[in-house]
Amino acid sequence: EKWLLMKSAKVSAATLRGYASRMNNYIVKPLGDMYLSDVTADDIRLALIPLSKKSEGMYNTVNMLFKCIFYSAERSQLLDYNPSAGISGKGGKPTKDKDALTDEQVTTLLNAVRGLPSYVFIMIGLYSGLRREEILALQWDCVFLDVPTPYISVRRAWRTEHNRPVISTVLKTKAAKRDVPIPKCLVDCLLEVKATSISEYVIADSKGQPLSYSQFQRVWHYVT
């Protein structure tokens, strides 16, 4: 709990909830009755066994939490040695590679959603490669259409708390802050949208505000 409290100043509320959930399920349940100083490397390995059937991402997150907790305790001189130091970082089921859409599938998709609320979202995703949270946080001040090489500047991320949108300048990684060149078809699409936009956001509701989670679900329903 102390480690989570210290981490709360550096991560989003959603990320913190995810950490807390994984910690309770995979660290506190198997080891919560033990003192930190009594936990051995074998105890940690046993706690990680159920995660071998989970995704690689889930395994890596719990492994990271173990290491962060014990390294923090070691730095605070609460432990004589760190039992997580030699734990392998490899485990869980590998993520299956996803096949990219073919040109024919792209054409079919765009024809199906043309004129619908999801069209601009799909266009940005297809032709810029931005993540969902980057698209929904995108503002016009980061869209450069009248320069020799048009581009989108990724500087914000969309998250929700209690269904309310939260726009943050805290991105997933340092590398997420980037400039992405965009093709003419997306430039033309965004110029058309910008000409009638009443919002500072590229994707917005009828009041010009960023979408809530339920609003995004309704938009995505047109695709699924």
PyMOL commands that set and color helices and strands:
alter all, ss='L'
color gray80, all
select helices_A, chain A and resi 2-7+13-31+36-38+41-53+56-75+103-113+119-128+132-136+140-142+174-176+184-196+213-221
alter helices_A, ss='H'
color red, helices_A
select strands_A, chain A and resi 143-144+151-154+157-161+164-168+178-181
alter strands_A, ss='S'
color yellow, strands_A
deselect
rebuild
show_as cartoon
